Amino acid sequence: MLLKNLYDNHTKNQEITFYKIQKETNILLTKVLYKYSNQKEVLLRKHKEVLDYLGKNSYNDSLDEISKIINKDEKNNSFNIYITDENLVIKNTTYKPDINFDLSFAKDLFEQHKKANIIGISPPVFEMYSLKFFSYTDSFLAKTDKRILQVSYTYNELEEDLKKLQDLLNSNQDIKSSNAYVVFNDGYVGDFIFKSLKSYKPTLDDITARINKGKELSSNINEDEYITNYFKKDNIEYKVSYLAEKSPIFDEAKVIFSIVFDEDEFNNNIFKLNLAILLISVIGIITIFIIYKVRYEENLLKYKDKFIEHSVHEIKTPLSIINLNVQLRNKTSGEDKYSKKIEGALKTLENSYEDMTFLHTKNKIDYVIENLNLEDILKNRIKYFNVIATTQNRQLELIINKNIFFNISKIELHRLIDNNLSNAIKYSKVGSNIKIVLSNNILEFHSFGNPIRNTKNIFKRYVRENENARGHGLGLAIIKDICKKYKIKIDVKYENNQNIFSYIFICHTNDTK
């Protein structure tokens, strides 16, 4: 058990580290992909300008003149030009480090673009040599020519976000590497390496292997799935963790995060501990185990409580800034599917923030108890969660058979309703209908999903039915505390392929209908 606890603690620490890095990586990639969505048409236009210019000039001449033309409005000369020979090796370019770089790994992709009679354009890639993000266009110089023209765009003004991510990676000595893959439905794979021992120019084999790895991971990992594997290299054991998510910018893309942890030091410590345990008597082992078990559980709960308390203070300001900027963006540019997704994600984050704030303040504040109209409150909260449900392809339906008034604080009633709605959206099947039914003194939440294995255990703090789902396991624990305070009876059952959460309000006034 002692060893198991050490492994569990080690795993939890790695998971916390993984999600911190995944969060910073996601912020960086979202910014890059958003810039790409705004820049791709400009990049295609620049490519056509270069093609027109080369149609009148030699491919082997200096490209300085056309480079000045396409960069005339750019502060940092963001656009570069590349011309290959017939073997797809770059021979003429405005970006000198890429002279003699072999592009033959992308030959099939170039041929596909030629067959489709389009100028190809790549989503952003991250180059270890320059520590910069680039997008590339491609086309053959002429229909009968085997040489390729590429024009690249360098995404500047991302240095601060990149440095923040790399500082976080370098602060953990156990992280061997950190990668992200952006895999599009058309087969394109963008590979981002954010930690390496040194900057280097990848070989053709390196690039091919990374592209194939991205495709393999995309086929084997489902969205929102977190998995881990172990492997050995040079007699050192490594642990690699993966998480797949849908791109927040492009519906047709999946983002896969990958972090490799060096397990060697941890395994050496375990080996030494095993030797020490052999020298300890049976009584000593039992005593140490009991003390460790109690302290471990206490420290873990304290750490989680401290983490929540710290998060409450850290989240409020950026949450307000994001909310304000989304409103300003919608006001100036109008709403679109991306702003709807952002709004849905913000509301989900706001609900988590309200949970953490409630946990932090519930023993410090005496909430005002009011005689509240449940129908009005339900309509208000369902209107709030409709955006989240819609962006996740679910529908909310409110059915009022008989309304009631109930003496409770508005904040606590919101937490009870909000966490049920949030869980119903999170765990229900995509495309399903979620019903909220108020009849007499019973409030029910119906959702289609997998049956709950342990209906009592889920109401414990930090317990989650699905370990792959997001969250801290706090929502149902909050609901249980509120129900206990106001003597609201809870019933959970599974009928007709639906999970049904029922709340029976024992003390209530007459209905209004």
C-alpha positions in Angstrom: 0.0 0.0 0.0 2.9 2.4 0.7 4.2 1.9 -2.7 0.8 2.2 -4.2 0.3 5.6 -2.5 3.6 6.8 -3.8 2.7 5.7 -7.3 -0.7 7.4 -7.0 0.8 10.6 -5.6 3.4 10.6 -8.4 0.7 10.0 -11.0 -1.5 12.8 -9.6 1.4 15.3 -9.6 2.2 14.4 -13.2 -1.5 14.8 -14.1 -1.5 18.3 -12.5 1.7 19.2 -14.4 0.3 17.8 -17.6 -2.9 19.9 -17.4 -0.9 23.1 -16.5 1.3 22.6 -19.6 -1.7 21.6 -21.7 -3.5 24.8 -20.7 -0.6 27.0 -21.7 0.0 25.1 -24.9 -3.7 25.4 -25.8 -3.6 29.2 -25.2 -0.5 29.5 -27.5 -2.0 27.2 -30.2 -5.3 29.0 -30.1 -3.7 32.3 -30.7 -1.6 30.9 -33.6 -4.6 29.2 -35.2 -6.7 32.3 -34.8 -3.9 34.4 -36.5 -3.8 31.7 -39.3 -7.5 31.9 -39.9 -7.1 35.7 -40.4 -3.9 35.5 -42.5 -4.5 32.6 -44.9 -6.2 34.7 -47.6 -3.4 37.3 -47.5 -0.8 34.6 -47.8 -2.5 33.1 -50.8 -2.6 36.5 -52.4 1.1 37.0 -51.8 1.8 33.6 -53.4 0.0 34.7 -56.6 2.0 37.9 -56.6 5.3 36.0 -56.5 4.1 33.6 -59.2 3.3 36.5 -61.5 6.7 38.0 -60.8 8.5 34.8 -61.5 6.6 34.4 -64.8 8.5 37.4 -66.0 11.9 36.7 -64.4 14.4 33.9 -64.0 13.9 31.5 -61.1 17.6 31.6 -60.3 17.8 35.4 -60.0 17.9 37.2 -56.6 14.4 37.3 -55.0 15.2 40.6 -53.1 13.0 42.7 -55.4 9.8 40.6 -55.1 10.5 40.1 -51.4 10.5 43.9 -50.8 7.2 44.1 -52.7 5.3 41.5 -50.7 6.8 42.8 -47.4 6.2 46.5 -48.0 3.5 46.7 -45.3 5.3 44.3 -42.9 7.4 45.5 -40.0 9.4 42.3 -39.6 9.6 41.1 -43.2 7.2 38.3 -42.3 7.0 36.8 -45.8 9.7 34.6 -47.3 10.1 32.9 -50.7 11.5 29.4 -51.5 12.2 27.8 -54.9 13.2 24.1 -55.1 15.0 22.2 -57.9 13.3 19.2 -59.6 14.2 17.0 -56.6 12.3 19.3 -54.2 15.5 20.6 -52.6 15.4 24.4 -51.9 18.0 26.2 -54.0 16.8 29.8 -54.0 15.3 31.5 -51.0 15.1 34.7 -49.0 15.4 32.6 -45.8 19.0 31.5 -46.0 18.9 28.8 -43.2 16.6 26.7 -45.5 19.0 26.5 -48.4 19.3 22.8 -49.4 16.4 21.8 -47.2 14.7 18.7 -48.7 10.9 19.0 -49.1 10.4 15.6 -50.7 8.5 14.4 -47.5 5.6 16.5 -48.8 5.8 15.4 -52.4 2.4 13.5 -52.3 0.8 16.6 -50.7 2.2 18.9 -53.5 0.9 16.5 -56.1 -2.6 16.5 -54.5 -2.7 20.3 -54.6 -1.6 20.2 -58.3 -4.3 17.7 -59.2 -6.9 19.8 -57.4 -5.6 22.9 -59.3 -5.2 24.8 -56.0 -2.4 26.7 -54.2 -1.8 24.6 -51.0 -1.5 26.4 -47.7 -0.4 24.8 -44.4 -1.7 25.5 -40.9 1.1 26.9 -38.6 4.1 24.7 -37.9 6.7 25.3 -35.3 10.4 25.3 -36.3 12.9 24.3 -33.6 15.8 25.9 -35.5 14.4 29.4 -35.3 11.8 28.9 -32.5 9.2 30.5 -34.8 5.8 29.6 -36.1 5.3 29.5 -39.9 2.6 28.8 -42.5 3.6 27.8 -46.1 1.9 28.0 -49.4 2.9 25.7 -52.3 2.4 25.3 -56.0 4.4 24.1 -59.0 6.0 26.9 -60.9 4.3 25.8 -64.1 2.2 22.9 -65.2 5.1 21.1 -66.8 7.6 22.1 -64.2 8.7 19.8 -61.4 10.0 22.7 -59.2 8.0 24.0 -56.3 7.4 27.6 -55.2 6.7 28.2 -51.5 5.8 31.4 -49.7 5.9 31.5 -45.9 4.4 33.7 -43.3 6.1 34.1 -39.9 3.7 34.5 -36.9 5.4 37.2 -34.8 4.4 38.7 -31.4 4.1 35.2 -29.8 7.4 35.3 -28.0 6.0 36.0 -24.6 3.5 33.1 -24.7 6.1 30.8 -26.0 8.6 31.8 -23.3 6.0 31.3 -20.6 5.3 27.8 -21.9 9.0 26.9 -22.2 9.8 28.2 -18.8 7.1 26.0 -17.3 8.5 23.0 -19.2 12.1 23.7 -18.1 11.1 24.1 -14.5 10.2 20.4 -14.3 13.3 18.3 -14.7 11.3 15.1 -15.3 9.8 16.3 -18.6 11.7 14.8 -21.4 9.7 16.3 -24.3 6.4 18.1 -24.9 4.7 17.9 -28.3 1.3 19.0 -29.8 -0.2 17.7 -33.0 -2.9 19.5 -35.0 -4.5 16.9 -37.3 -6.9 18.1 -39.9 -9.6 15.9 -41.5 -7.9 16.2 -44.9 -4.8 14.4 -43.5 -2.6 17.4 -42.8 -0.6 17.1 -39.6 1.0 20.1 -37.9 3.7 19.1 -35.4 4.8 21.4 -32.6 7.9 20.5 -30.4 8.0 22.8 -27.4 10.8 21.2 -25.5 14.1 20.0 -26.9 17.7 19.8 -25.7 18.8 22.2 -28.4 17.6 23.9 -31.5 18.1 21.8 -34.6 17.2 21.4 -38.2 15.2 18.1 -38.6 16.1 15.5 -41.2 13.7 14.1 -43.8 13.3 11.0 -41.6 12.6 13.1 -38.5 9.8 14.9 -40.3 8.3 11.8 -41.9 8.3 10.0 -38.5 6.6 12.9 -36.7 3.9 13.2 -39.4 3.2 9.5 -39.2 3.1 9.7 -35.4 0.5 12.5 -35.5 -1.7 10.4 -37.9 -1.4 7.3 -35.7 -2.3 9.2 -32.5 -5.3 10.8 -34.3 -6.6 7.4 -35.2 -6.1 5.8 -31.8 -7.2 8.6 -29.4 -10.7 9.8 -29.1 -11.6 13.5 -28.3 -11.4 14.4 -24.6 -9.6 11.1 -23.9 -6.6 11.1 -21.6 -4.3 8.0 -21.9 -0.8 7.0 -20.7 1.8 4.5 -22.0 5.2 3.4 -20.9 8.3 2.6 -23.0 12.0 2.0 -22.6 14.9 3.6 -24.4 18.6 3.2 -23.6 17.5 1.2 -20.5 15.6 4.3 -19.2 11.8 4.0 -18.6 9.6 6.8 -19.8 5.9 7.6 -19.4 4.1 9.4 -22.2 0.6 11.0 -21.6 -1.8 12.0 -24.3 -4.9 14.2 -24.4 -7.0 14.8 -27.6 -9.3 17.8 -28.0 -11.3 19.4 -30.7 -9.7 22.5 -32.1 -11.3 25.7 -30.6 -10.8 27.4 -33.9 -11.4 24.8 -36.7 -14.2 22.2 -36.5 -12.3 20.0 -38.9 -9.2 19.7 -36.7 -8.2 17.8 -33.6 -5.4 18.8 -31.2 -3.4 16.1 -29.5 -1.1 17.0 -26.6 1.8 14.7 -25.7 4.2 14.9 -22.8 7.0 12.4 -22.0 8.1 12.1 -18.4 11.4 10.5 -17.3 10.6 7.8 -14.8 14.2 6.9 -14.1 14.7 8.9 -10.9 11.3 7.9 -9.5 12.0 4.2 -10.2 15.5 4.5 -8.5 13.8 6.0 -5.5 11.3 3.2 -5.4 14.1 0.6 -5.6 15.9 2.2 -2.7 12.7 2.3 -0.7 12.2 -1.4 -1.3 15.6 -2.1 0.1 14.9 0.0 3.2 11.5 -1.7 3.8 13.3 -5.1 4.0 15.1 -3.8 7.1 12.0 -2.7 8.9 10.1 -4.9 11.3 6.5 -5.9 10.8 5.3 -3.6 13.6 7.3 -0.7 12.2 5.8 -1.3 8.7 2.3 -1.3 10.0 2.9 1.9 12.1 4.5 3.8 9.2 1.8 2.7 6.9 -1.0 4.0 9.1 0.6 7.3 9.8 1.4 7.8 6.1 -2.1 6.8 5.0 -3.7 9.4 7.4 -1.3 12.2 6.6 -1.4 11.5 2.9 -5.2 11.8 2.7 -5.2 14.9 4.9 -2.5 16.6 2.9 -4.1 15.7 -0.4 -7.4 17.3 0.7 -5.6 20.4 2.1 -3.7 20.7 -1.2 -6.9 20.5 -3.2 -8.7 23.0 -1.0 -5.7 25.4 -1.2 -5.6 24.9 -4.9 -9.3 25.8 -5.2 -8.8 28.8 -2.9 -5.8 30.0 -4.9 -7.7 29.4 -8.2 -10.6 31.6 -7.1 -8.3 34.6 -6.8 -6.4 33.8 -9.9 -9.3 33.2 -12.3 -11.5 36.2 -11.5 -9.5 38.9 -13.3 -8.6 37.0 -16.5 -12.2 35.7 -16.7 -13.5 39.2 -16.6 -11.0 40.4 -19.2 -11.9 37.5 -21.6 -15.6 38.2 -21.1 -15.2 41.9 -21.8 -13.1 41.3 -24.9 -15.6 38.8 -26.3 -18.4 41.3 -25.8 -16.3 44.0 -27.5 -15.5 41.6 -30.3 -19.1 40.7 -30.8 -20.1 44.3 -30.8 -17.5 45.3 -33.4 -17.3 42.2 -35.6 -20.6 40.5 -34.9 -21.3 37.0 -33.5 -20.1 33.9 -35.4 -19.7 30.2 -34.6 -16.3 30.8 -33.0 -17.7 33.5 -30.7 -20.5 31.2 -29.7 -18.0 28.5 -28.8 -16.0 30.9 -26.8 -19.1 32.1 -25.0 -20.1 28.6 -24.2 -16.6 27.8 -22.8 -16.7 31.0 -20.8 -20.0 30.1 -19.2 -18.7 26.6 -18.3 -15.7 28.3 -16.7 -17.9 30.8 -14.9 -19.9 27.9 -13.5 -16.7 26.2 -12.2 -15.6 29.6 -10.8 -18.9 30.0 -8.9 -18.5 26.5 -7.4 -15.0 27.3 -6.2 -16.2 30.7 -4.8 -19.1 29.0 -3.0 -16.8 26.4 -1.4 -14.4 29.2 -0.4 -17.0 31.4 1.2 -19.9 29.1 2.4 -18.6 28.9 6.0 -17.8 32.6 6.1 -21.1 34.1 4.8 -24.7 33.8 6.1 -26.7 33.7 2.9 -30.0 35.5 2.9 -32.9 33.0 2.8 -35.9 34.0 0.5 -39.2 32.5 -0.5 -38.2 31.8 -4.1 -40.3 30.9 -7.2 -38.7 27.8 -8.6 -40.2 28.2 -12.1 -38.6 31.7 -12.4 -35.2 30.5 -11.2 -35.3 27.5 -13.5 -36.1 29.5 -16.6 -33.3 32.0 -15.8 -30.7 29.2 -15.3 -31.7 27.3 -18.4 -31.5 30.4 -20.5 -27.9 30.8 -19.2 -26.9 27.2 -19.9 -28.6 27.1 -23.4 -25.5 28.5 -25.0 -23.3 25.8 -23.4 -25.8 23.1 -24.4 -26.2 24.3 -28.0 -22.4 24.5 -28.6 -22.1 20.9 -27.4 -25.1 19.7 -29.5 -27.6 19.2 -26.7 -31.0 20.6 -26.1 -32.6 21.7 -22.8 -36.3 21.3 -22.3 -38.2 22.7 -19.2 -41.5 21.1 -18.2 -43.5 22.7 -15.4 -46.4 20.5 -14.2 -46.9 22.3 -10.9 -44.8 25.2 -9.6 -43.7 25.7 -5.9 -42.1 28.4 -3.8 -39.3 27.3 -1.4 -37.4 29.0 1.4 -33.7 29.0 0.4 -30.9 31.4 -0.5 -30.8 32.3 -4.2 -27.0 31.5 -4.4 -27.5 28.0 -3.0 -30.5 27.3 -5.3 -28.4 28.4 -8.2 -25.6 26.0 -7.3 -28.0 23.1 -7.0 -29.6 23.8 -10.4 -26.4 24.9 -12.2 -24.4 21.8 -11.2 -27.2 19.5 -12.3 -27.4 21.2 -15.7 -23.6 21.2 -16.1 -23.4 17.5 -15.3 -26.3 16.6 -17.6 -24.7 18.5 -20.5 -21.2 17.0 -19.8 -22.3 13.3 -19.4 -25.3 13.1 -21.7 -25.0 11.7 -25.3 -24.3 14.1 -28.1 -27.5 15.2 -29.9 -29.7 14.2 -27.0 -32.5 16.1 -25.2 -32.1 17.0 -21.5 -35.4 17.4 -19.6 -35.9 19.4 -16.5 -39.2 18.6 -14.9 -40.9 20.4 -11.9 -44.0 18.7 -10.6 -45.4 19.5 -7.2 -42.5 19.4 -4.8 -40.2 17.3 -7.0 -37.5 18.7 -9.4 -36.0 16.2 -11.8 -33.2 16.2 -14.4 -33.4 13.6 -17.1 -30.4 12.9 -19.4 -29.5 10.1 -21.8 -26.1 8.6 -21.0 -24.2 5.7 -19.5 -25.7 4.4 -16.2 -24.0 5.6 -13.0 -22.1 2.8 -11.3 -22.3 4.1 -7.8 -25.0 6.6 -7.1 -23.9 7.3 -3.5 -20.1 7.6 -4.2 -20.6 10.4 -6.8 -21.8 12.8 -4.1 -18.4 12.6 -2.3 -16.0 15.4 -2.7 -13.4 15.1 -5.5 -15.0 11.9 -6.8 -15.8 11.7 -10.5 -17.8 8.9 -12.2 -15.8 9.3 -15.4 -12.1 9.9 -14.7 -11.6 11.1 -18.3 -14.1 13.9 -18.0 -13.1 17.4 -17.0 -13.8 18.8 -13.6 -12.7 18.6 -9.9 -15.5 16.4 -8.6 -17.0 19.2 -6.6 -20.5 19.9 -8.1 -22.4 16.9 -6.6 -20.6 17.3 -3.2 -21.9 21.0 -3.1 -25.4 19.8 -4.0 -25.3 17.2 -1.2 -24.3 19.8 1.4 -27.1 22.2 0.2 -29.7 19.4 0.3 -28.7 18.3 3.7 -28.9 21.9 5.0 -32.5 22.4 3.6 -33.7 18.8 4.1 -34.1 18.2 0.4 -34.3 14.5 -0.3 -32.1 13.2 -3.2 -32.9 10.2 -5.4 -30.8 8.9 -8.3 -32.0 6.2 -10.7 -31.6 4.8 -14.2 -34.7 4.2 -16.3 -35.3 4.0 -20.1 -31.6 4.7 -20.9 -31.8 7.9 -18.8 -30.1 9.0 -15.6 -32.7 10.7 -13.4 -31.6 13.0 -10.6 -34.7 13.8 -8.3 -34.8 16.4 -5.6 -37.8 16.3 -3.2 -38.5 19.7 -1.5 -40.1 18.6 1.8 -40.9 22.1 3.1 -42.6 24.2 0.5 -45.4 26.7 0.2 -48.5 26.5 -2.0 -48.1 26.6 -5.7 -48.8 29.7 -7.8 -50.9 28.0 -10.5 
